[in-house]
Amino acid sequence: MSTLDLAHAANVLHQGGIVAYATESCFGLGCDPTNESTVLRLLGLKRRDVESGLILIATAIEQLSPYVARFPRKALVTWPGPYTWLLEPTPSAPAWITGSHARIAVRVTSHPQAAALCRQAGISIVSTSANRGGESPAESADEVSRCFGDQIDYVLPGEIGKLEKPTPITDGVTGKIIRPG
């Protein structure tokens, strides 16, 4: 992962683009969560309804603070790490991120490339698997390119982590496991 590649990916995010990047278990698609038109374009590429909601990843909780009302200790002790939590959103959390849900899905990632991208961009980013609805997530940059071609603004070269399944999702208020790991 070169510094130039990261700088270019961060620039694409800031210009309203969609970037594919490696995560804990697969390649993800990301964009600036405050850019509604880009988020909607990303959802269209995935053939996913806006009501489903999206996950935000960050390199530190400070990047999630504009979206999350409070961070319970049970979430904080798992971060950085491959744990996604559903937490209470702030009133300003965009509806195109929360979807029809009462909570917002967030993770402080420990994946080196995903964390570096958030750090370089200086923002949390949308993180959703790089695939179209009903298909398997891409596990390489080549698979992303085959699936989406030039519909993605930049594919950041990298290696996925060792997780065999997507990160677990736990409701930070009720403790209910929404998606096992």
C-alpha positions as CSV (number, residue, x, y, z in Angstrom):
1,M,0.0,0.0,0.0
2,S,1.8,3.1,-1.2
3,T,1.4,6.6,0.3
4,L,0.5,7.8,-3.2
5,D,-2.3,5.3,-3.6
6,L,-3.7,6.3,-0.2
7,A,-3.5,10.0,-1.0
8,H,-5.2,9.4,-4.4
9,A,-8.0,7.3,-2.7
10,A,-8.6,10.0,-0.1
11,N,-8.7,12.6,-2.8
12,V,-11.3,10.6,-4.7
13,L,-13.4,10.3,-1.5
14,H,-13.2,14.1,-0.9
15,Q,-14.3,14.8,-4.5
16,G,-17.4,12.7,-4.1
17,G,-16.1,9.4,-5.6
18,I,-16.5,5.8,-4.6
19,V,-13.4,3.8,-3.6
20,A,-13.0,0.1,-3.3
21,Y,-10.5,-1.0,-0.6
22,A,-9.5,-4.1,1.4
23,T,-11.2,-4.8,4.7
24,E,-11.2,-7.5,7.4
25,S,-12.9,-10.2,5.2
26,C,-13.4,-8.8,1.7
27,F,-13.1,-5.8,-0.4
28,G,-15.4,-2.9,0.5
29,L,-16.9,0.0,-1.3
30,G,-16.7,3.3,0.5
31,C,-17.5,7.0,0.1
32,D,-18.0,10.1,2.2
33,P,-21.1,9.5,4.3
34,T,-22.1,13.1,4.2
35,N,-22.4,13.1,0.4
36,E,-26.0,11.9,-0.2
37,S,-25.7,11.7,-4.0
38,T,-22.6,9.5,-3.8
39,V,-24.1,7.2,-1.2
40,L,-27.2,6.8,-3.3
41,R,-25.0,6.0,-6.4
42,L,-23.1,3.4,-4.3
43,L,-26.4,1.8,-3.2
44,G,-27.5,1.8,-6.9
45,L,-24.4,0.0,-7.9
46,K,-25.0,-2.7,-5.2
47,R,-28.7,-2.9,-6.1
48,R,-29.4,-2.2,-2.4
49,D,-32.3,-0.3,-0.9
50,V,-31.5,2.9,1.1
51,E,-33.7,1.5,3.9
52,S,-31.1,-1.2,4.6
53,G,-28.7,1.3,6.1
54,L,-24.9,1.2,5.9
55,I,-21.9,0.7,8.1
56,L,-19.4,3.5,8.8
57,I,-15.8,2.7,9.6
58,A,-13.2,4.9,11.2
59,T,-9.6,4.9,12.5
60,A,-10.7,6.5,15.8
61,I,-13.9,7.2,17.6
62,E,-13.4,10.9,17.0
63,Q,-14.3,10.3,13.3
64,L,-17.6,8.7,14.4
65,S,-18.5,11.3,16.9
66,P,-20.6,13.4,14.4
67,Y,-22.8,10.3,13.9
68,V,-22.9,8.5,17.3
69,A,-24.7,10.0,20.4
70,R,-22.7,7.9,22.9
71,F,-20.1,5.1,22.9
72,P,-20.8,2.4,25.5
73,R,-17.8,0.8,27.2
74,K,-18.7,-2.6,25.7
75,A,-18.1,-1.2,22.2
76,L,-15.0,0.7,23.1
77,V,-13.2,-2.3,24.6
78,T,-13.5,-4.1,21.2
79,W,-12.0,-1.3,19.2
80,P,-9.9,-1.1,17.1
81,G,-11.0,-4.5,15.9
82,P,-13.4,-6.4,13.7
83,Y,-16.5,-5.6,15.6
84,T,-19.5,-3.6,14.3
85,W,-21.9,-2.1,16.8
86,L,-25.3,-0.6,16.3
87,L,-25.3,2.6,18.4
88,E,-27.6,5.5,19.1
89,P,-27.2,8.0,16.3
90,T,-26.9,11.8,16.7
91,P,-29.9,13.9,15.4
92,S,-27.6,14.9,12.5
93,A,-26.8,11.4,11.4
94,P,-27.9,11.2,7.8
95,A,-31.0,9.1,7.1
96,W,-29.3,7.7,4.0
97,I,-26.8,6.0,6.4
98,T,-29.2,4.8,9.1
99,G,-31.9,3.7,6.6
100,S,-35.0,2.6,8.4
101,H,-33.1,1.6,11.5
102,A,-33.2,3.3,14.9
103,R,-29.4,2.8,15.3
104,I,-26.3,3.5,13.2
105,A,-23.8,0.7,12.4
106,V,-20.2,1.7,13.2
107,R,-16.7,0.1,13.5
108,V,-13.3,1.4,14.5
109,T,-11.4,-0.9,12.1
110,S,-8.1,-2.6,12.8
111,H,-7.5,-3.6,9.2
112,P,-4.3,-1.8,8.2
113,Q,-5.5,-0.5,4.9
114,A,-9.0,0.5,5.9
115,A,-7.7,2.3,8.9
116,A,-5.0,4.0,6.8
117,L,-7.6,5.2,4.3
118,C,-9.8,6.7,7.1
119,R,-6.7,8.4,8.6
120,Q,-5.5,9.7,5.3
121,A,-9.0,11.0,4.4
122,G,-9.5,12.4,7.9
123,I,-13.1,11.1,8.0
124,S,-15.1,8.0,8.7
125,I,-16.2,6.3,5.5
126,V,-19.1,4.1,4.3
127,S,-18.1,0.5,4.3
128,T,-20.2,-2.0,2.4
129,S,-19.1,-5.2,0.7
130,A,-18.0,-4.9,-2.9
131,N,-20.6,-6.9,-4.6
132,R,-24.0,-6.6,-6.2
133,G,-27.0,-7.9,-4.2
134,G,-27.1,-11.7,-4.0
135,E,-23.5,-12.1,-5.2
136,S,-20.5,-13.0,-3.1
137,P,-18.3,-10.2,-1.9
138,A,-15.1,-9.5,-4.0
139,E,-11.9,-10.8,-2.3
140,S,-9.4,-9.0,-4.6
141,A,-9.0,-5.8,-6.6
142,D,-9.3,-7.8,-9.8
143,E,-12.7,-9.2,-8.7
144,V,-13.9,-5.6,-7.9
145,S,-12.9,-4.5,-11.4
146,R,-14.6,-7.4,-13.0
147,C,-17.8,-6.8,-11.1
148,F,-18.0,-3.0,-11.4
149,G,-15.6,-1.9,-14.2
150,D,-15.4,1.8,-14.5
151,Q,-18.4,2.4,-12.3
152,I,-16.0,2.6,-9.3
153,D,-13.9,5.7,-9.2
154,Y,-10.8,4.1,-7.7
155,V,-9.7,0.6,-6.6
156,L,-7.1,0.8,-3.9
157,P,-4.7,-2.1,-4.2
158,G,-4.5,-4.2,-1.1
159,E,-5.0,-7.5,0.8
160,I,-8.0,-8.5,2.7
161,G,-7.7,-9.6,6.3
162,K,-8.1,-13.2,7.6
163,L,-11.7,-13.1,8.7
164,E,-13.7,-15.8,6.9
165,K,-17.1,-14.1,7.5
166,P,-18.1,-10.4,7.7
167,T,-17.6,-8.7,11.0
168,P,-20.2,-9.5,13.7
169,I,-22.8,-6.9,14.4
170,T,-24.1,-6.4,17.9
171,D,-26.8,-4.0,19.1
172,G,-25.0,-1.8,21.6
173,V,-28.2,-1.0,23.5
174,T,-29.9,-4.4,23.8
175,G,-26.8,-6.6,23.4
176,K,-28.6,-8.7,20.8
177,I,-26.3,-10.2,18.2
178,I,-27.7,-9.1,14.8
179,R,-25.1,-10.9,12.6
180,P,-22.8,-13.5,14.1
181,G,-19.1,-13.4,13.1
